Amino acid sequence: MRHEVRITGGAESDLAEIVAFLAGREGPDMAGQMLERMLAIAESLSQTPEQGSHPRELLSLGIRDFRQVICQPYRLIYRITGKQVFLLLVADGRRDFQSLLERRILKA
């Protein structure tokens, strides 16, 4: 039972910003490796979309529609809709995720 993984425009922008930041700080090789790791994790959702946990910030609000997988230190937030998995947000897990999720996920 394979799902189609789709990366939203917001998540694409997140990935581009992360790669640019890492390229400037750690070098292009490190940035490329991190991007490959995150894309591989996202692609793994096609086989096992329910592998991710529910973000605790949303669970505290009673929202169970979203899941997350971790690629340290980043959190990849996604939603399963039918046979599709939508990657919605990629951000450093050390950020204020409550505010970020409210802005990007709940108000969308």
Secondary structure, 3 states (H helix, E strand, C coil): CCCEEEECHHHHHHHHHHHHHHHHHCCHHHHHHHHHHHHHHHHHCCCCHHHCECCHHHHCCCCCCEEEEEECCEEEEEEEECCEEEEEEEEECCCCHHHHHHHHHHCC
